[in-house]
Amino acid sequence: MVAQAAENAPLLRPFSRPSYYGNTNDSSITRYAAETAVGAEAEGASDPTHDHGGRDGRLAGDERVKGWDLVLILVGLWSSNFAFAVQSSAIPTLAPRISASFSHSELASYLGSVFPLFSTAFTPVYGVLLDTVGRKWAMGIGALFYTLGTLACGLSPSMGYLIASRALAGIGGTGLLTVASVITTDLIPLRERGHYQGLMMLVFGAGASLGGPVSGWIADTWGWPYAFYVQLPFVVISINIIALRLPATPPNASGDHSPSILRAFSNFDFLGTALLLISVSSLMLGLTNHTAKLNPWSSPWVWGLLLCSLSCAFALLLVESRAKNPVIPLWLFAERKLLSIYASNFMLSVAAQSFLYHIPVFFTVVLGTSSATAGFHLLPNSIGLAAGSLLAGQYIKRTGKYSSLSIVGLMMPIIGMYMASSWSPFTRSYEYWLQIFPAGLGYSIFLCCSLVNLISAVNVGTMPKATSVLYTVRSLGNTVGVAVSSCIQQGILVFGLRQVLRNEPNSESLITDILHSKSALSKLSPRLQQGAEGAYAHSLSITFVAASAAAFITLLVSLPGGENDLGDHRTPEDKKVREPSEPADHV
């Protein structure tokens, strides 16, 4: 049995919480929200408004799912999270091998960038589905798209088909994570959420740690399509458990059922979503046409696409400023503190993806290792991600401070990525770990600190929308990071190859062949092959320096974010930065 409207609580807009605006002390809410965000232990987070039942669509205290039913549902939810984590580290490992098999190595970056791009654009759609069809159906829709997309990836007959399949999987992947998060919130008491969040992080970290090396081993043993197929059983387990064990949805208190999908989508920002997709996609295509297809800047396929990207970005700003329910609420960027938080998260995501996506390329192309070995070297990054959140959470919980910790966290990827630019065939194995691990650790620490900073900077009513935008800019940073870093790497590579092959009569043809498939290097003479591999290593070195520079820019733009006292007892009138101005119709 489920409380009223259990599967229809809104996801991407504030819930109705009258008690938040009553006599509850604001600083106690801020402290509780911050502790929950960083994974506080159950006894450490005291929810000032928790009533143990029925509020906001959660299960009432006496009706809450318990025992083995709860365990099974969590296993189902975490199975989908595990599959999502596996693909996050599998794709950087497999991209060089897959793209080379289709003789389209210049398009390898699209395998990593198209997934987060479509995930970003379709996240708000699941907010509407949760309001209308409920948890089970929303989860099922996400699982269906992810399963079809992943299966299509394995069956892809061409690179274009594979990229489209990754986009389809991205539409489903965001649903798996979004709906799983909402279901967990429904089932777990607020006081215990931090404990379960820690368990979920361990599951996610395990998936990310295993995804690279296991997928590489599968690709080396049976072929890369099976690295996609192996993800499907986890999604099947997840959706079957949710369908069988998650409680059903009754009518709401008035006897009316949920609003229709058509009515729910009537205020959906279709135009803003389309402009966001077109703008980022045009940017990616324009850069690819210049660096990978060697079209000059004067080519309409280059400047035309870049102009389209800029025009759509400008149109997006106009549309979002007037939309009733914008994908990117511009009023959140009015405060300097929030702008600093969003800009720093975007830049660090750019830096992290620029570094992470090119690590397997170094091992497979420069060192000539197997895909499994290349994936194994992503393991320290995954370990660092899991450890960073746990360490930062405990530190913030005990001290109530985070600004100094965020600076320390940012110094790790800045130094680690820069040191990686000196990698060569003579680098010792342990040095790779010593430079990759701190990058993942510092990245995770900063993201945790910035989330706490965001929560402490806004009022409770603004928090859901502000948090949604935070994850949106991170996802966009991932997409742009892969696209721009690949543009830098391939541009430097082309310049280096032209120097090496300048005396060859068919140099441009050879360069095109190398860009399309790394196996073309073996067709060169030993002298030219050595020079071409050196050009490849140099291009990756410059890419890692660019990633370090992006992390340094992150440090600079994060400084205005400052720090809020998580135990501050001032009134809201004295804390104007905590309540960013927003139009009344957005509340």
Secondary structure, 3 states (H helix, E strand, C coil): CCCCCCCCCCCCCCCCCHHHHCCCCHHHHHHHHHHHHCCCCHHHCCCCCCCCCCHHHCCCHHHCCCHHHHHHHHHHHHHHHHHHHHHHHHHHHHHHHHHHHCCCHHHHHHHHHHHHHHHHHHHHHHHHHHHHCHHHHHHHHHHHHHHHHHHHHHHCCCHHHHHHHHHHHHHHHHHHHHHHHHHHHHHCCHHHHHHHHHHHHHHHHHHHHHHHHHHHHHHHHCCCHHHHHCCHHHHHHHHHHHHHHCCCCCCCCCCCCCCCHHHHHHHCCHHHHHHHHHHHHHHHHHHHHHHCCCCCCCCHHHHHHHHHHHHHHHHHHHHHHHCCCCCCCHHHHCCHHHHHHHHHHHHHHHHHHHHHCCHHHHHHHHCCCCHHHHHHCCHHHHHHHHHHHHHHHHHHHHHCCCHHHHHHHHHHHHHHHHHHCCCCCCCCHHHHHHHHHHHHHHHHHHHHHHHHHHHHHCCCCCHHHHHHHHHHHHHHHHHHHHHHHHHHHHHHHHHHHHHHCCCCCCHHHHHHHHHHCHHHHHHCCHHHHHHHHHHHHHHHHHHHHHHHHHHHHHHHHHHHHCCCCCCCCCCHHHCHHHCCCCCHHHC
